[in-house]
Amino acid sequence: MKILICFRMGEVYCEQIRNAAQDHQVVVATTMDDAIREIPDTDVIFDLCPPKVFAHAKQLKWFQSSSAGQDNVLFPELIESDVIVTNAAGVYASHAAEHDFALLLGLTRGIHQFVENRRTRSWQNRPPIVEIGGWTLGIIGMGGFGMEMAKRGKGFGLRVIAVDAYRSDPPECVDALWNMDRFDDLLCESDIVMIACPLTSETHHLLDSRKLELMKPTAFLINVARGKIIDETALIETLKERKIAGAGLDVFEIEPLPSDNPLWELDNVILTPHVAGRSQHRPGRTVDLFCDNIRRYLSCQPLRNVVNKRKGF
């Protein structure tokens, strides 16, 4: 068996993968040309598998993606193939959830305004500050991301409700878990809405102008999942008209966010440049997952995080 790491990775992690692979061959491709040259006799590929590389695969059986979301990973040829795809779902959940609450608390405590005050050395410009304890947190999606959001929500004394298209058993940290037919109810009841679902054809613009109208004028919307889950044009109008209290956004419909996008100018928004998935622990956790799956693969056990390529997650 040949394992291809595509692309550059620290030697410590490469050695960890070699140990998990036992006597099997492990090759590192640091460029696209390297990957194309090595892929024909590769059985397993880790990290990335772009279409240019996949086009030269002749015996590929399994692709371990280093990404949790698969909307930018899956392409028609890969979907139609017999190649097993596994993702990194759950690996980034803890630090993505931390980022959710960083954005939320930044908004509710007026941190973005105080940062601006520092530039102008202003002491008296004090925005409204609100306490979130006792509020209702509504989470869209109860997978790994949603679970970590719910746990942290409970730590802040929030009532936690959620909707999910596939899960029906509420975990201990969730007060109520509903089917998607109660999505409107979640939006009406929530003081905070956090998005934790994958981007698929079903969730594209899941939050459109009608859904945004259902939110409380005092509610906050937080998104570190995928930008296209929200109709950004509708959100901009909602924020401009103060129909919700504010939004914390790490992801956008177009990235990098264009300099002329109105979101840059809104004072009820905190923006970060798609960094919620970053952590000093991310590389190690991803490699740990891959190594566990290698051992499972070699011993013919079920792999973790197998992706339904048709559904997209």
C-alpha positions as CSV (number, residue, x, y, z in Angstrom):
1,M,0.0,0.0,0.0
2,K,1.2,3.5,-0.8
3,I,0.1,6.6,1.2
4,L,0.6,10.0,-0.4
5,I,0.7,13.1,1.8
6,C,-0.4,16.0,-0.3
7,F,1.1,18.7,0.3
8,R,3.8,20.0,2.8
9,M,3.7,18.8,6.4
10,G,6.1,18.9,9.3
11,E,8.5,16.0,9.7
12,V,7.2,15.1,13.1
13,Y,3.8,14.5,11.7
14,C,5.1,12.6,8.7
15,E,7.0,10.3,11.1
16,Q,3.8,9.8,13.1
17,I,2.0,8.7,9.9
18,R,4.9,6.4,8.9
19,N,4.7,4.7,12.3
20,A,0.9,4.2,11.9
21,A,1.4,2.9,8.4
22,Q,3.8,0.2,9.7
23,D,5.8,-1.2,6.7
24,H,3.7,0.5,4.0
25,Q,5.1,3.2,1.8
26,V,4.5,6.9,2.8
27,V,5.4,9.6,0.3
28,V,5.2,13.4,0.7
29,A,4.3,15.6,-2.3
30,T,5.3,19.2,-1.8
31,T,4.1,20.5,-5.2
32,M,1.3,19.9,-7.6
33,D,3.7,18.3,-10.0
34,D,5.0,16.0,-7.3
35,A,1.5,14.9,-6.5
36,I,0.6,14.2,-10.1
37,R,3.7,12.1,-10.5
38,E,3.1,10.1,-7.4
39,I,-0.7,9.6,-7.6
40,P,-1.0,6.8,-10.2
41,D,0.1,4.0,-7.9
42,T,-1.3,5.6,-4.7
43,D,-3.9,3.8,-2.6
44,V,-4.5,6.4,0.1
45,I,-4.1,10.2,-0.1
46,F,-4.1,12.6,2.9
47,D,-4.9,16.3,3.2
48,L,-5.8,17.4,-0.3
49,C,-7.0,15.7,-3.5
50,P,-7.6,18.4,-6.1
51,P,-9.1,17.5,-9.5
52,K,-5.8,17.9,-11.3
53,V,-4.3,15.3,-9.1
54,F,-7.3,13.0,-9.0
55,A,-7.4,12.9,-12.8
56,H,-4.2,10.8,-12.7
57,A,-5.3,8.4,-9.9
58,K,-5.5,4.8,-11.1
59,Q,-5.8,2.8,-7.9
60,L,-6.9,5.3,-5.3
61,K,-9.2,3.7,-2.7
62,W,-9.4,6.2,0.1
63,F,-9.0,10.0,0.5
64,Q,-8.7,11.4,4.1
65,S,-9.6,15.1,3.9
66,S,-8.1,17.5,6.4
67,S,-11.2,19.7,6.1
68,A,-14.5,19.3,8.1
69,G,-16.7,20.9,5.4
70,Q,-16.6,19.2,2.0
71,D,-18.3,21.8,-0.2
72,N,-14.9,22.9,-1.5
73,V,-13.5,19.3,-1.5
74,L,-16.0,17.2,-3.4
75,F,-16.2,17.4,-7.2
76,P,-18.2,15.3,-9.7
77,E,-15.5,12.9,-10.6
78,L,-14.7,12.1,-7.0
79,I,-18.4,11.8,-6.1
80,E,-19.0,9.4,-8.9
81,S,-15.9,7.3,-8.1
82,D,-15.6,4.3,-5.7
83,V,-13.1,6.2,-3.6
84,I,-14.0,6.4,0.1
85,V,-13.8,10.0,1.5
86,T,-13.4,10.7,5.2
87,N,-13.3,14.2,6.6
88,A,-12.0,15.9,9.7
89,A,-15.4,16.5,11.3
90,G,-15.1,17.2,15.1
91,V,-11.4,18.0,14.9
92,Y,-12.0,21.8,14.7
93,A,-15.3,21.9,16.7
94,S,-13.8,23.1,20.0
95,H,-11.9,26.1,18.6
96,A,-14.6,27.0,16.1
97,A,-17.1,27.1,19.1
98,E,-14.6,29.3,21.0
99,H,-14.6,31.7,18.0
100,D,-18.4,31.7,18.0
101,F,-18.5,32.9,21.6
102,A,-15.6,35.4,21.0
103,L,-17.7,37.0,18.3
104,L,-20.8,36.9,20.4
105,L,-19.2,38.4,23.5
106,G,-17.4,41.0,21.4
107,L,-20.7,42.2,20.2
108,T,-22.7,42.0,23.5
109,R,-19.8,43.7,25.5
110,G,-19.1,46.3,22.8
111,I,-15.5,45.2,22.4
112,H,-15.4,46.3,18.7
113,Q,-16.4,49.8,19.7
114,F,-13.8,49.9,22.5
115,V,-11.1,48.9,20.1
116,E,-12.1,51.9,17.9
117,N,-12.1,54.1,21.1
118,R,-8.5,53.2,21.7
119,R,-7.5,54.5,18.3
120,T,-9.2,57.9,19.0
121,R,-8.3,57.8,22.7
122,S,-12.0,58.3,23.6
123,W,-13.2,57.4,27.1
124,Q,-16.8,58.6,27.0
125,N,-18.0,56.7,23.9
126,R,-19.6,53.7,25.6
127,P,-21.9,51.4,23.6
128,P,-24.8,49.5,25.2
129,I,-23.7,46.4,27.0
130,V,-25.9,43.4,27.5
131,E,-25.6,40.2,29.6
132,I,-26.3,36.9,27.9
133,G,-27.1,34.8,31.0
134,G,-30.6,33.5,30.8
135,W,-30.9,34.0,27.1
136,T,-31.9,31.3,24.5
137,L,-29.2,30.0,22.2
138,G,-30.6,28.5,19.0
139,I,-28.2,26.2,17.1
140,I,-28.7,25.2,13.5
141,G,-27.2,21.7,13.2
142,M,-26.3,19.3,16.0
143,G,-23.1,17.7,14.7
144,G,-19.7,18.2,16.2
145,F,-19.7,22.0,15.9
146,G,-23.2,22.2,17.3
147,M,-22.3,20.0,20.3
148,E,-19.4,22.2,21.2
149,M,-21.5,25.4,20.9
150,A,-24.2,23.8,23.1
151,K,-21.6,22.8,25.8
152,R,-20.3,26.4,26.0
153,G,-23.8,27.8,25.9
154,K,-24.6,25.9,29.0
155,G,-21.5,27.3,30.7
156,F,-22.8,30.8,30.1
157,G,-26.2,29.9,31.6
158,L,-28.1,29.8,28.4
159,R,-31.1,27.8,27.4
160,V,-30.0,25.8,24.4
161,I,-32.4,24.7,21.6
162,A,-31.4,23.3,18.2
163,V,-32.7,22.0,14.9
164,D,-31.2,19.2,12.9
165,A,-32.4,17.4,9.7
166,Y,-31.0,14.0,10.7
167,R,-30.6,13.8,14.5
168,S,-33.5,13.4,16.8
169,D,-32.0,12.5,20.2
170,P,-31.2,15.6,22.2
171,P,-27.8,15.4,24.0
172,E,-27.7,16.3,27.7
173,C,-26.5,19.8,27.0
174,V,-29.5,20.6,24.7
175,D,-32.8,21.6,26.2
176,A,-34.8,20.8,23.1
177,L,-33.8,19.3,19.7
178,W,-36.4,19.8,16.9
179,N,-36.8,18.7,13.3
180,M,-36.3,21.3,10.5
181,D,-40.1,21.8,10.4
182,R,-39.6,23.8,13.6
183,F,-36.8,26.0,12.2
184,D,-39.1,29.0,12.2
185,D,-39.8,28.4,15.9
186,L,-36.1,28.3,16.7
187,L,-35.6,31.7,15.0
188,C,-38.5,33.3,16.8
189,E,-37.4,32.1,20.2
190,S,-33.7,32.6,20.1
191,D,-31.7,35.5,21.4
192,I,-28.6,34.1,19.8
193,V,-28.6,32.1,16.5
194,M,-25.4,30.1,15.7
195,I,-24.9,28.2,12.5
196,A,-23.4,24.7,12.7
197,C,-24.6,22.9,9.6
198,P,-22.6,22.0,6.5
199,L,-23.1,23.9,3.2
200,T,-25.1,21.7,0.8
201,S,-27.6,22.3,-1.9
202,E,-30.3,22.1,0.8
203,T,-28.6,24.7,3.2
204,H,-27.5,27.2,0.5
205,H,-29.2,30.5,1.6
206,L,-31.0,28.6,4.3
207,L,-31.3,32.0,6.1
208,D,-33.0,34.2,3.5
209,S,-34.8,37.4,4.0
210,R,-38.0,35.7,5.2
211,K,-36.1,33.7,7.8
212,L,-34.1,36.7,9.0
213,E,-37.4,38.6,9.5
214,L,-38.4,36.0,12.1
215,M,-35.5,36.8,14.4
216,K,-35.9,39.1,17.4
217,P,-34.8,42.7,16.9
218,T,-32.6,42.1,20.0
219,A,-31.0,38.9,18.6
220,F,-27.5,38.2,17.4
221,L,-26.5,36.0,14.5
222,I,-23.2,34.2,14.5
223,N,-21.7,32.3,11.6
224,V,-18.3,30.5,11.5
225,A,-19.6,27.6,9.3
226,R,-20.0,28.7,5.6
227,G,-20.9,32.1,4.2
228,K,-23.3,30.8,1.6
229,I,-25.7,29.4,4.2
230,I,-26.8,33.0,4.7
231,D,-28.2,35.2,1.9
232,E,-25.6,37.9,2.4
233,T,-27.6,40.6,0.5
234,A,-30.6,40.0,2.8
235,L,-28.4,40.0,5.9
236,I,-26.9,43.4,4.9
237,E,-30.3,44.9,4.6
238,T,-31.4,43.4,7.9
239,L,-28.4,44.8,9.7
240,K,-28.7,48.2,8.0
241,E,-32.3,48.5,9.1
242,R,-31.5,47.3,12.6
243,K,-33.9,44.4,12.4
244,I,-31.5,42.3,14.5
245,A,-29.0,43.6,17.0
246,G,-25.9,42.5,15.2
247,A,-23.9,39.7,13.6
248,G,-20.5,38.1,14.1
249,L,-19.2,36.7,10.8
250,D,-16.1,34.6,10.1
251,V,-17.3,33.4,6.7
252,F,-18.7,35.1,3.6
253,E,-20.3,34.4,0.2
254,I,-17.1,35.7,-1.5
255,E,-13.8,35.3,0.2
256,P,-11.6,37.3,0.6
257,L,-14.4,39.7,1.5
258,P,-14.4,42.5,-1.3
259,S,-13.3,45.9,0.0
260,D,-16.5,47.4,-1.3
261,N,-18.8,45.0,0.6
262,P,-21.1,47.0,2.9
263,L,-20.4,44.7,5.8
264,W,-17.1,46.5,6.3
265,E,-18.9,49.7,7.2
266,L,-21.6,48.4,9.5
267,D,-21.1,49.2,13.2
268,N,-23.3,46.3,14.4
269,V,-21.0,43.7,12.8
270,I,-17.7,42.0,13.8
271,L,-15.8,40.5,11.0
272,T,-12.9,38.0,11.1
273,P,-11.2,36.5,8.0
274,H,-12.2,32.8,8.1
275,V,-9.9,32.0,11.0
276,A,-12.3,30.1,13.3
277,G,-10.8,26.8,12.3
278,R,-7.3,27.8,13.3
279,S,-5.6,26.5,16.5
280,Q,-2.1,25.4,17.5
281,H,-3.7,22.0,18.1
282,R,-5.2,21.6,14.6
283,P,-2.4,19.9,12.8
284,G,-1.8,17.4,15.5
285,R,-5.5,16.6,15.9
286,T,-5.9,16.1,12.2
287,V,-2.9,13.8,12.0
288,D,-4.1,11.8,15.0
289,L,-7.4,11.2,13.3
290,F,-5.7,10.1,10.1
291,C,-3.4,7.8,12.0
292,D,-6.3,6.2,13.8
293,N,-8.0,5.7,10.5
294,I,-4.9,4.1,9.0
295,R,-4.8,1.6,11.8
296,R,-8.5,0.9,11.2
297,Y,-8.0,0.6,7.5
298,L,-5.1,-1.9,7.9
299,S,-7.2,-4.0,10.3
300,C,-10.3,-3.8,8.2
301,Q,-12.3,-1.9,10.8
302,P,-14.8,0.9,9.9
303,L,-13.3,4.2,9.3
304,R,-14.2,7.3,11.3
305,N,-16.0,10.2,9.6
306,V,-16.9,8.5,6.3
307,V,-18.6,11.2,4.1
308,N,-21.8,10.5,2.2
309,K,-20.6,12.0,-1.1
310,R,-24.1,12.4,-2.4
311,K,-25.3,14.4,0.6
312,G,-22.0,16.3,0.9
313,F,-21.1,15.6,4.5
